[in-house]
């Protein structure tokens, strides 16, 4: 079609200008027509140039169908236009070609207007444009570098995308390295048992615990050791029934009291009921300072006990030094990990919940989530809730007049803020746990409700609680009692393959120590100081980079053996004196019947005198709860440098410790 069209154009040109006839008609002629012939020759020459330009146009038309051969075609065209025998005068050729183009365009324009329109003109212009594009593509710099920069820039905007699934199912996620080389041990030295009970006759020690279930558990454990130090008979501790938790359960309704008494019969004499006091004699109630050393008890409590025969220690939680001799530390472990056993009804229900989680998946994670409004208000942290959050949590903070104005950014920077549910989910995914992992959540009333939990549920859709895997009828005997409900969560968390917490409260510490004692099962504690920066800048990183940095930050916070230096951390969290190591030979042979004890603590009755040698870092780690530690730091101002002289403390902030304990 294109060839035929060109042939038609040529015929039209020859018909219109009659070039051949004009040459024949004027080819001869004498001198009479010299001037006319001279003029006609010029016209004839111009017409030949126009004919040559038509050939040039045909060459362009042949090339217009393919961009890839455009450079070759351009060369051919230039050669054809320059090989017509008129190369001798280059400037004249340029002028003539310019004139020819104008004539050609004029002729084509008139013909298309009168016949077929502008299509040939469009074809010619298109060919020229394609040629220009080719030149630009050759001369312009490579766009690859710029494209990489643009791609990098766009990734900075939407680069942080959590994989929809993924994660690893490797055994390293569900077990601790080298855990087979360690075991829990609580047998005291021969010298300890040779001393016997040594109980003073008619000396009775009463204990009134404080706080929630796990805070009370620490008080019960230390009460047994205190009775041993004072050589007193211990009355079964009285549980806190008036605190924030409002649970009127007594000891025997949560723990197996007969087992408790019999298991410790060689360590301390324990009775169930308070002895009858002499008529007219009042019960003496004392409150010892936190971290009270054995010397503290012997100096200030024992004289009163000898005189009054019966003494009650009130608000009893974390009232015993973190540093004791090895035998007393082992007694702590014996009480906490063996003597304190939940009642049959609680244990049966707890085991049923564990079995139901096992039916859903071979492995599961248990999360203890502290994200109640009271906890957040006291921490002084900000979680992005705007003015509404500020007003609500600010109103709660007003309950504690001693609290200073908070600096949310500083609190978070120092690792004082509990992780949000979303942050916990991101941490777990970054550590390698996939979205298919089943997660059991033990929590109170989460601030923000379902909206706050939504990101965690999106990251881990297999989200369970004791309410979702049981029915109301099964939970009915426990629901009116917060401590019994907490005991169910305790059992599931203890039996889980991996335990994780968003805080460093009492339950987290108790379970961390227990899981170390019984085989170093993975226990993930957030390294909040380092994770803070990662969460804050996560949108400026790739997911792979974020996950890698989370894994690096969490080294030493995963429940592995020897993560914490002996003597550091709260004893209930890191019971180093009760962790024994097998010899190399025993570890390789898997022997366990004759385990060699490697003790890093001295035996005997030597006493570490006081806690005055603690560094600031030690003290921060030893306090029962980071929120309470901060409260005490802000509140306690004393003129005395010896805590042993501060036996009778002033009244503390109402319900503060109970509200923040668990």
C-alpha positions in Angstrom: 0.0 0.0 0.0 2.9 2.3 0.8 4.7 1.6 -2.5 1.5 2.1 -4.5 0.9 5.4 -2.7 4.4 6.6 -3.6 4.0 5.5 -7.2 0.8 7.5 -7.3 2.5 10.5 -5.9 5.3 10.3 -8.5 2.8 9.9 -11.3 0.9 12.9 -9.9 4.1 14.9 -9.8 5.0 14.1 -13.4 1.5 14.7 -14.7 1.3 18.1 -13.0 4.7 19.4 -14.0 5.2 17.3 -17.3 8.9 17.1 -16.7 9.7 14.7 -19.6 7.5 16.5 -22.1 9.0 19.8 -21.1 12.5 18.5 -21.8 11.5 17.2 -25.2 9.7 20.3 -26.1 12.5 22.6 -25.2 15.4 20.2 -25.7 16.4 21.8 -29.1 15.9 25.3 -30.3 18.1 27.9 -31.9 19.5 31.1 -30.7 16.2 32.9 -31.0 15.0 31.3 -27.8 18.3 31.7 -25.8 17.0 33.8 -22.9 13.9 31.6 -22.7 16.0 28.5 -22.8 18.2 29.8 -20.0 15.3 30.5 -17.8 13.7 27.1 -18.6 16.9 25.3 -17.8 16.8 26.8 -14.3 13.3 25.6 -13.8 14.2 22.2 -15.1 17.1 22.0 -12.7 14.8 22.9 -9.8 12.3 20.3 -10.9 15.0 17.6 -10.9 15.9 18.6 -7.4 12.4 18.2 -6.3 12.3 14.7 -7.9 15.4 13.9 -6.0 13.7 14.9 -2.8 10.8 12.6 -3.5 13.3 9.8 -3.6 14.6 11.0 -0.2 11.1 11.0 1.1 10.6 7.4 -0.1 13.7 6.4 1.9 12.3 7.9 5.0 9.0 6.1 4.5 10.8 2.8 4.1 12.5 3.4 7.4 9.5 4.7 9.4 8.2 1.2 10.2 11.2 0.2 12.3 12.9 2.2 15.0 15.7 -0.3 15.4 17.1 0.3 11.9 16.6 4.1 12.0 20.4 4.9 12.3 21.1 2.7 9.3 18.3 4.3 7.3 19.5 7.7 8.2 23.0 6.8 6.9 21.5 5.5 3.7 19.4 8.6 3.2 22.3 10.9 3.7 24.4 8.9 1.3 21.6 8.9 -1.3 21.0 12.6 -0.9 24.7 13.3 -1.3 25.5 11.0 -4.2 23.7 12.7 -7.0 26.7 14.2 -8.7 26.3 17.7 -7.2 28.8 17.1 -4.3 31.2 19.7 -5.6 29.4 22.7 -4.0 28.2 21.7 -0.5 26.8 25.1 0.4 24.8 25.3 -2.9 23.5 21.8 -2.2 22.2 22.8 1.2 20.4 25.9 -0.1 18.9 23.9 -3.0 17.8 21.1 -0.6 16.2 23.6 1.6 14.3 25.1 -1.3 13.4 21.6 -2.4 11.9 20.8 1.0 9.8 23.9 0.9 8.5 23.1 -2.6 7.9 19.5 -1.6 6.0 20.4 1.6 3.9 22.9 -0.4 3.1 20.4 -3.1 2.2 17.7 -0.5 0.1 20.0 1.6 -2.0 21.2 -1.3 -2.5 17.6 -2.6 -3.5 16.2 0.7 -5.9 19.0 1.4 -7.6 18.5 -1.9 -7.4 14.6 -1.9 -6.4 12.5 1.1 -5.6 14.8 4.0 -2.5 15.0 6.1 -1.4 11.3 6.5 1.8 11.4 4.5 2.8 14.6 6.3 2.1 12.9 9.6 4.2 9.9 8.5 7.1 12.1 7.6 7.0 14.1 10.8 6.7 10.8 12.8 9.8 9.5 11.1 11.7 12.6 12.0 10.5 12.5 15.6 11.6 8.8 15.9 15.0 9.8 14.6 15.2 12.6 17.2 14.3 10.1 20.0 17.0 7.8 18.8 19.6 10.6 19.1 18.4 11.5 22.6 18.6 7.8 23.7 22.2 7.6 22.5 23.4 11.0 23.8 21.5 11.0 27.2 23.1 9.5 30.3 22.1 6.0 31.5 19.0 6.1 33.7 19.9 3.0 35.7 21.6 5.0 38.5 18.7 7.4 38.8 16.2 4.6 38.8 18.0 3.0 41.7 17.9 6.2 43.6 14.2 6.6 42.9 13.6 3.0 43.9 15.5 3.5 47.1 13.6 6.7 47.9 10.3 5.0 47.4 11.3 2.1 49.6 12.0 4.5 52.4 8.3 5.5 52.3 6.8 2.0 52.3 9.6 -0.4 53.0 8.7 -1.7 56.5 6.3 -4.5 55.6 6.0 -7.5 57.9 5.9 -10.7 55.9 2.4 -12.0 55.7 3.6 -15.4 56.9 7.0 -16.8 57.3 9.0 -17.4 60.4 11.0 -20.5 61.3 9.9 -23.7 62.9 13.4 -24.7 63.9 14.0 -26.2 67.2 16.3 -23.4 68.3 13.2 -21.2 68.6 11.5 -23.6 71.1 14.5 -24.7 73.3 17.5 -23.1 75.0 21.0 -23.8 74.0 23.1 -25.9 76.4 20.1 -26.2 78.7 20.9 -29.9 79.1 24.0 -29.0 81.0 22.2 -27.3 83.8 19.6 -28.4 86.4 17.9 -26.9 89.4 19.3 -27.9 92.8 18.0 -26.8 96.3 19.6 -29.3 98.7 21.4 -27.5 101.4 24.8 -28.4 102.9 25.4 -31.0 105.5 26.2 -28.2 108.0 22.8 -26.7 107.4 21.0 -29.8 108.4 23.3 -30.6 111.3 22.2 -27.3 112.9 18.6 -28.6 113.1 15.6 -26.4 113.5 16.9 -24.7 116.6 13.5 -23.1 117.1 13.0 -21.0 120.2 10.0 -22.2 122.2 6.9 -20.1 122.0 8.4 -17.6 119.4 5.9 -17.1 116.6 6.2 -15.2 113.4 3.2 -14.0 111.6 3.3 -12.7 108.1 0.8 -10.5 106.3 1.5 -10.5 102.6 0.8 -7.7 100.2 -0.2 -7.3 96.5 -1.4 -9.7 93.9 -0.8 -13.5 93.7 2.8 -13.4 92.6 3.9 -10.5 94.9 2.4 -12.5 97.7 4.3 -15.5 96.6 7.6 -13.7 97.1 6.4 -12.7 100.5 5.6 -16.3 101.5 9.0 -17.5 100.2 10.9 -14.9 102.1 8.8 -15.5 105.2 10.0 -19.1 105.5 13.6 -17.9 105.3 13.0 -15.1 107.8 11.6 -17.7 110.3 14.7 -19.7 109.8 16.9 -16.7 110.5 14.9 -15.9 113.7 14.5 -19.5 114.8 10.8 -18.9 115.1 7.7 -20.9 114.4 6.0 -19.7 111.3 2.3 -19.3 111.2 0.8 -20.0 107.7 1.0 -16.6 106.0 -2.1 -14.5 105.8 -2.9 -13.4 102.2 -3.8 -9.9 101.3 -7.6 -9.7 101.1 -8.1 -5.9 101.2 -5.9 -4.7 98.4 -6.7 -3.4 94.9 -7.2 -7.0 93.8 -10.1 -7.6 96.3 -9.7 -11.4 96.6 -10.8 -12.8 100.0 -9.2 -16.2 99.3 -7.1 -17.6 102.2 -3.8 -19.6 101.9 -5.5 -23.0 101.8 -7.8 -22.0 99.0 -5.0 -21.3 96.6 -2.1 -23.5 97.9 -1.9 -27.0 99.2 -1.3 -26.1 102.9 -0.6 -29.6 104.1 2.0 -30.2 101.4 3.6 -26.8 102.3 3.9 -27.7 106.0 5.2 -31.2 105.4 7.7 -30.4 102.6 9.4 -27.8 104.8 9.3 -29.7 108.1 13.1 -30.2 108.2 13.7 -26.5 107.6 11.1 -24.5 109.6 8.4 -25.4 112.0 5.0 -24.2 110.5 1.6 -24.2 112.1 -1.8 -23.3 110.6 -3.4 -21.2 113.3 -2.2 -18.2 115.3 -1.5 -19.0 118.9 -3.8 -17.6 121.6 -2.3 -14.5 123.1 -2.2 -13.9 126.8 -5.1 -11.7 128.1 -4.4 -8.0 127.8 -1.4 -8.5 125.4 -1.8 -6.9 121.9 -0.2 -8.2 118.8 2.9 -6.3 117.8 3.0 -5.4 114.1 6.2 -4.3 112.5 7.2 -3.4 109.0 10.8 -4.1 108.1 12.5 -2.2 105.2 13.0 -3.7 101.8 16.1 -5.8 101.3 16.5 -6.3 105.1 19.6 -8.4 105.7 19.9 -11.3 108.2 21.7 -8.8 110.5 18.8 -6.5 110.2 16.4 -9.1 111.4 18.6 -10.3 114.2 19.2 -6.7 115.4 15.7 -5.2 115.2 13.1 -8.0 115.0 14.6 -10.7 117.2 14.7 -8.6 120.4 11.1 -7.7 120.0 10.2 -11.3 119.2 12.0 -12.6 122.4 10.2 -10.0 124.5 6.7 -10.2 123.0 6.8 -13.9 121.8 4.5 -13.1 118.8 5.3 -10.6 116.1 3.6 -9.9 112.8 5.5 -8.5 109.8 3.1 -6.5 107.7 3.1 -5.5 104.0 5.5 -8.4 103.6 7.0 -8.5 100.1 10.6 -8.2 99.1 11.5 -7.5 102.7 14.5 -9.8 102.7 17.9 -9.1 101.2 18.6 -10.3 97.7 22.0 -11.5 98.9 22.1 -14.3 101.4 24.4 -17.3 102.0 24.0 -20.3 99.7 22.0 -22.4 102.1 19.4 -19.7 102.7 19.2 -19.0 99.0 18.5 -22.7 98.4 15.8 -22.6 101.0 14.2 -19.9 99.0 14.2 -22.1 95.9 12.9 -25.1 97.9 9.9 -23.0 99.0 9.1 -21.3 95.8 9.7 -24.2 93.4 8.6 -27.2 95.4 6.7 -26.4 98.6 4.2 -23.9 97.1 1.9 -26.1 95.1 -1.6 -25.0 93.9 -4.7 -26.8 95.2 -5.9 -29.8 93.2 -8.8 -27.8 91.6 -6.5 -25.1 90.3 -3.9 -27.5 89.0 -6.5 -29.6 87.2 -8.1 -26.7 85.5 -4.7 -25.2 84.6 -3.6 -28.5 83.1 -6.8 -28.7 81.1 -6.0 -25.3 79.6 -2.5 -26.5 78.7 -3.8 -29.6 77.0 -6.3 -27.6 74.9 -3.4 -25.4 73.7 -1.4 -28.5 72.9 -4.3 -29.9 70.9 -4.2 -26.7 68.7 -0.4 -26.8 68.1 2.6 -28.8 69.1 4.3 -25.6 70.3 2.8 -22.4 71.7 3.8 -19.1 73.2 2.4 -17.6 76.4 2.4 -13.9 76.7 1.9 -12.1 80.0 0.5 -8.7 78.9 0.4 -5.9 81.5 -1.3 -3.0 79.7 -3.9 -1.8 82.2 -4.7 1.9 82.5 -3.2 2.0 86.1 0.1 0.6 85.0 0.3 3.0 82.1 -0.7 6.0 84.2 2.0 5.3 86.8 4.7 4.7 84.2 4.2 8.2 82.9 4.5 6.9 79.3 2.7 8.1 76.2 1.3 5.7 73.7 -0.1 7.9 70.9 -3.6 8.3 72.1 -3.6 12.1 71.9 -5.5 14.4 74.2 -7.9 11.6 75.2 -5.1 9.4 76.5 -3.5 12.4 78.3 -6.7 13.3 80.1 -7.6 9.7 81.1 -4.2 8.6 82.4 -3.5 12.1 83.9 -6.6 11.7 86.0 -5.4 8.4 87.3 -2.0 9.8 88.1 -3.6 12.3 90.4 -4.3 9.5 92.9 -0.6 9.6 93.8 0.2 13.0 95.0 3.9 12.2 95.4 4.4 11.6 91.7 6.2 14.3 89.8 5.4 15.4 86.3 6.5 12.7 83.9 8.7 13.0 80.9 7.3 10.3 78.5 10.2 10.5 76.1 12.7 10.0 78.9 10.8 7.1 80.5 10.7 5.3 77.2 14.3 6.0 76.4 15.3 4.5 79.7 13.2 1.4 79.1 10.6 2.2 81.7 7.6 1.8 79.4 5.8 -1.5 78.9 5.8 -2.6 75.3 2.5 -2.2 73.5 0.8 -5.3 72.2 1.8 -4.4 68.6 5.5 -4.0 69.7 5.4 -7.4 71.4 4.0 -8.9 68.2 6.7 -7.2 66.0 9.4 -8.4 68.4 8.2 -12.0 68.2 7.9 -12.0 64.4 11.4 -10.4 64.2 12.8 -13.2 66.4 11.5 -15.7 63.8 8.0 -16.8 65.1 5.7 -17.1 62.2 2.1 -15.9 61.9 0.9 -19.5 62.2 2.2 -19.8 65.8 -0.5 -20.1 68.5 -0.3 -17.6 71.3 -1.9 -17.7 74.8 -2.4 -14.2 76.3 -2.7 -13.7 80.1 -3.8 -10.2 80.8 -6.1 -7.9 82.6 -8.3 -5.3 81.0 -6.1 -3.9 78.3 -6.2 -0.1 77.9 -7.9 0.7 74.6 -9.6 -2.7 74.4 -9.8 -4.4 71.0 -8.4 -1.5 69.2 -5.1 -1.9 71.1 -5.1 -5.6 70.6 -5.9 -5.5 66.9 -2.3 -5.2 65.6 -1.2 -8.2 67.8 -4.1 -10.3 66.5 -3.2 -9.3 62.9 0.4 -10.5 63.5 -0.7 -13.7 65.3 -4.3 -14.6 64.3 -4.2 -17.8 66.5 -4.9 -15.7 69.6 -6.2 -17.4 72.7 -7.1 -16.7 76.3 -8.4 -18.9 79.1 -11.9 -17.5 78.3 -11.7 -18.5 74.6 -10.5 -22.1 75.2 -12.9 -22.8 78.0 -16.5 -22.1 78.8 -18.3 -20.1 81.5 -19.3 -23.2 83.4 -15.7 -24.4 83.7 -14.4 -21.0 84.8 -17.3 -20.3 87.2 -15.6 -21.6 90.4 -12.6 -19.3 89.7 -14.0 -16.1 88.2 -15.0 -14.4 91.4 -11.4 -14.7 92.7 -8.7 -12.7 90.9 -5.8 -14.7 92.5 -7.3 -18.0 91.4 -7.8 -16.8 87.9 -4.2 -15.5 88.0 -3.1 -19.0 89.2 -4.6 -20.5 86.0 -2.7 -18.1 83.8 0.5 -18.9 85.9 0.2 -22.6 85.1 -0.3 -22.1 81.3 2.6 -19.7 81.2 4.8 -22.0 83.1 4.0 -24.9 80.9 4.3 -23.0 77.6 7.2 -23.7 75.2 8.1 -20.0 75.1 7.1 -17.4 77.7 7.2 -13.7 76.8 6.3 -10.6 78.7 5.9 -6.9 77.9 7.0 -5.8 81.4 9.3 -6.7 84.2 6.7 -7.2 86.9 6.3 -9.8 89.6 4.8 -12.6 87.5 7.4 -12.1 84.8 10.2 -12.3 87.4 8.8 -15.3 89.2 8.2 -17.2 86.0 11.6 -16.3 84.6 13.3 -17.8 87.7 11.1 -20.8 87.7 11.7 -21.6 84.0 15.5 -21.3 84.6 15.3 -23.7 87.5 13.3 -26.3 85.6 15.5 -26.5 82.4 16.0 -23.0 81.1 12.9 -23.0 78.9 12.9 -20.0 76.6 11.8 -16.9 78.4 11.8 -13.7 76.4 12.2 -10.4 78.4 12.2 -7.3 76.2 15.4 -5.3 76.2 13.3 -2.2 76.3 16.1 0.3 76.2 17.4 -0.9 72.8 14.1 -1.9 71.3 12.8 1.6 72.0 15.0 3.1 69.2 14.2 0.3 66.8 10.5 0.7 67.2 10.7 4.4 66.9 12.6 4.3 63.6 11.2 1.1 62.1 9.6 2.8 59.1 13.1 3.9 58.0 14.4 0.4 57.8 13.7 -2.7 55.7 12.0 -5.5 57.6 15.1 -7.7 57.2 17.3 -5.0 58.8 14.8 -4.4 61.6 14.5 -8.1 62.4 18.3 -8.5 62.4 18.7 -5.7 64.9 15.9 -7.0 67.1 17.7 -10.4 67.3 20.9 -8.6 68.2 19.3 -6.5 70.9 17.6 -9.5 72.5 20.8 -11.5 73.0 21.0 -12.0 76.8 17.3 -11.7 77.2 16.1 -15.0 76.0 16.4 -17.3 79.0 19.6 -18.9 78.1 22.0 -20.3 80.8 24.4 -17.8 82.3 22.7 -14.8 80.7 22.7 -12.9 83.9 25.9 -12.7 86.1 25.4 -14.4 89.4 24.3 -11.9 92.1 22.7 -9.5 89.5 19.0 -9.2 89.1 16.3 -10.0 91.5 16.9 -13.4 93.1 13.4 -14.7 92.2 14.2 -13.9 88.6 17.8 -15.2 88.6 18.2 -17.9 91.3 21.8 -18.5 90.4 22.6 -20.2 93.7 20.1 -22.9 92.8 21.3 -23.6 89.3 23.8 -26.4 89.2 26.0 -27.6 86.3 26.8 -31.1 85.1 30.4 -32.0 84.5 31.4 -32.3 80.8 31.4 -36.1 81.0 28.0 -36.2 82.5 26.6 -33.8 80.0 28.0 -35.8 77.0 26.7 -39.1 78.5 23.3 -37.7 79.5 23.9 -38.9 83.1 21.7 -37.4 85.7 21.6 -39.7 88.7 25.0 -38.5 90.1 25.2 -34.9 89.2 28.2 -33.0 90.4 27.4 -29.7 92.0 29.4 -26.7 90.9 28.5 -23.9 93.3 29.6 -20.3 92.8 28.6 -19.3 96.3 30.2 -20.1 99.6 28.5 -22.6 101.9 27.9 -22.3 105.6 26.3 -19.7 107.6 28.4 -16.7 106.6 26.2 -13.7 106.1 26.5 -11.0 103.5 26.3 -7.9 105.6 23.9 -5.4 104.3 23.1 -4.2 100.9 25.1 -1.0 101.2 27.6 -2.2 98.5 24.9 -2.3 95.8 25.6 -0.1 92.9 22.9 2.0 91.3 22.5 -0.5 88.5 22.1 -3.3 91.1 19.5 -1.5 93.0 17.5 -0.7 89.9 17.5 -4.4 89.0 16.8 -5.7 92.5 13.6 -3.7 93.0 10.4 -5.7 92.6 8.9 -3.8 89.8 10.3 -1.1 87.6 7.3 1.1 88.3 7.5 0.6 92.0 11.3 1.2 91.8 10.7 4.5 90.2 8.0 5.4 92.7 10.4 4.7 95.6 13.2 6.6 94.0 10.9 9.7 93.7 9.3 9.3 97.1 11.8 8.1 99.7 13.8 10.9 101.3 15.4 9.9 104.6 18.1 11.4 106.8 19.4 8.0 107.8 21.9 6.2 105.6 21.4 2.9 107.3 18.2 1.1 106.3 18.4 -1.2 109.3 17.4 1.7 111.6 14.2 2.4 109.6 12.2 -0.5 111.0 8.8 1.3 111.4 8.1 2.9 108.1 5.5 5.6 107.6 2.2 4.7 105.9 2.7 4.2 102.2 0.7 5.5 99.3 -2.8 3.8 99.5 -3.0 0.8 97.2 -0.1 1.8 95.1 2.0 -1.3 95.4 -1.0 -3.6 95.3 -2.4 -1.9 92.2 0.9 -2.2 90.4 1.8 -5.7 91.6 0.7 -9.0 90.1 
